[in-house]
Amino acid sequence: MKSFTPSEISPRELHKIFLSGVAPRPIALVGTVDARGNANLSPFSFFNAFSSNPPVVAFGPSHRATDGTLKDTYTNLMTTGECTISSVTHSMVEQSNLSSCTYPPGVDEFAKAGFTKRKSVEVKPPSVMESPFVMECRLVQMIDLAPEVNGSGNMAICRVVRFHLSGSIFSGDVIDPHKIDLVGRMGLAWYCRASGDAVFELVQPRVNGLGIDALPDHIRKSPILTGNDLAKLAGVEKKPARNTEFTKFDNTMQAEDFSLELNSGNAFGALYALLTGVPPPPEKLQEKLHKVAQVFLAHGKIEEAWQTLLLPL
Ligand SMILES: Cc1cc2nc3c(=O)[nH]c(=O)nc-3n(C[C@H](O)[C@H](O)[C@H](O)COP(=O)(O)O)c2cc1C
């Protein structure tokens, strides 16, 4: 286990480590204009939402690590108090990357990156037409996070004053992650794509769960069940009572070998094979029951997993 304070490693090394662990981060493609109205566009992955009522986001245009100077986005935002944020999707990621080049002030990165400007309604800076999720924003506060440090970060806190959402990202009335197809920035040059197999649903607890500390010892200390498995079991409000009907299999039930059933994801089949075959010694039986419970949990069958774990040995 590595353990260190930030001052024990170089800023460069720290940057790599820090951003690999605080990941994936959404990417804001920030549009600004200078005092003359010249457009500027740059990606920022020190970015997130911090309030939805009112909608407030923040992003971090740091001082340049090379010479400590301020980025054009920072200067423009401080001059005009306005910006647009266009979310970056997989189909835009290469062009967004191109817009991060350090062109001189006044150079239009919309043109350099080949993006189309969308005229804003509430603010002067344009946004990116190719993005399906756009926010027009006003600066609330700019915080210099460490004025004493060369190349330090700034935090631009902005209030969203208008949204533009493309109809193409909706399934019914909700934004579909597979359709919006966002990307995230990770450490070094890694990105990830937030659609397909990478996306899963996990509903936040609606009741106070039992808690892992309240699980019976043989479950909590299981060598089979993982932290995720235990959390699923501990998410129920009350420890379920044993249901003696649970193992009354109907007479059409058939099962092959325990391992075969288990490996094919058939938890009921595995349980049937286990309880109707030659009984293993108690410690082996417990291990096998935990494996069956794990398969139930993998299929979202929390009650069945509990009933399996409540079976007497
Ligand atoms: C995906 C991505 C994310 C980035 N995130 C940040 C960031 O959070 N903060 C930052 O200061 N620079 C970040 N950069 C680098 C800036 O985009 C880059 O310095 C850019 O040239 C600034 O342009 P400007 O001077 O026109 O504002 C990022 C670059 C990329 C490609």
The ligand as a Tripos MOL2 file, in Angstrom:
@<TRIPOS>MOLECULE
LIG
   31    33     1     0     0
SMALL
NO_CHARGES

@<TRIPOS>ATOM
      1 C1        -10.0370   16.0810  -22.1760 C.3       1 LIG1
      2 C2         -9.2450   17.2560  -21.6730 C.ar      1 LIG1
      3 C3         -9.5130   17.7590  -20.4230 C.ar      1 LIG1
      4 C4         -8.8090   18.8710  -19.9330 C.ar      1 LIG1
      5 N1         -9.1060   19.3350  -18.7030 N.ar      1 LIG1
      6 C5         -8.4910   20.4440  -18.2400 C.ar      1 LIG1
      7 C6         -8.8460   20.9830  -16.9740 C.ar      1 LIG1
      8 O1         -9.7200   20.4750  -16.2730 O.2       1 LIG1
      9 N2         -8.2020   22.1030  -16.5660 N.ar      1 LIG1
     10 C7         -7.2640   22.7180  -17.3350 C.ar      1 LIG1
     11 O2         -6.7270   23.7510  -16.9270 O.2       1 LIG1
     12 N3         -6.9070   22.2290  -18.5390 N.ar      1 LIG1
     13 C8         -7.5030   21.1230  -19.0200 C.ar      1 LIG1
     14 N4         -7.1730   20.6300  -20.2450 N.ar      1 LIG1
     15 C9         -6.2070   21.3580  -21.0670 C.3       1 LIG1
     16 C10        -6.8750   22.5860  -21.7180 C.3       1 LIG1
     17 O3         -7.9490   22.1860  -22.5440 O.3       1 LIG1
     18 C11        -5.8360   23.3410  -22.5430 C.3       1 LIG1
     19 O4         -4.8840   23.8930  -21.6730 O.3       1 LIG1
     20 C12        -6.3890   24.4160  -23.4400 C.3       1 LIG1
     21 O5         -5.3720   24.8050  -24.3310 O.3       1 LIG1
     22 C13        -6.8130   25.6750  -22.7310 C.3       1 LIG1
     23 O6         -7.2310   26.5600  -23.7600 O.3       1 LIG1
     24 P1         -7.4520   28.1050  -23.5730 P.3       1 LIG1
     25 O7         -6.1020   28.7600  -23.2820 O.co2     1 LIG1
     26 O8         -7.9910   28.4940  -24.9150 O.co2     1 LIG1
     27 O9         -8.4250   28.3160  -22.4680 O.co2     1 LIG1
     28 C14        -7.8210   19.4950  -20.7380 C.ar      1 LIG1
     29 C15        -7.5190   18.9610  -21.9950 C.ar      1 LIG1
     30 C16        -8.2250   17.8530  -22.4610 C.ar      1 LIG1
     31 C17        -7.9060   17.2930  -23.8100 C.3       1 LIG1
@<TRIPOS>BOND
     1     1     2 1
     2     2     3 ar
     3     2    30 ar
     4     3     4 ar
     5     4     5 ar
     6     4    28 ar
     7     5     6 ar
     8     6     7 ar
     9     6    13 1
    10     7     8 2
    11     7     9 ar
    12     9    10 ar
    13    10    11 2
    14    10    12 ar
    15    12    13 ar
    16    13    14 ar
    17    14    15 1
    18    14    28 ar
    19    15    16 1
    20    16    17 1
    21    16    18 1
    22    18    19 1
    23    18    20 1
    24    20    21 1
    25    20    22 1
    26    22    23 1
    27    23    24 1
    28    24    25 2
    29    24    26 1
    30    24    27 1
    31    28    29 ar
    32    29    30 ar
    33    30    31 1
@<TRIPOS>SUBSTRUCTURE
     1 LIG1         1 GROUP 0 **** ****
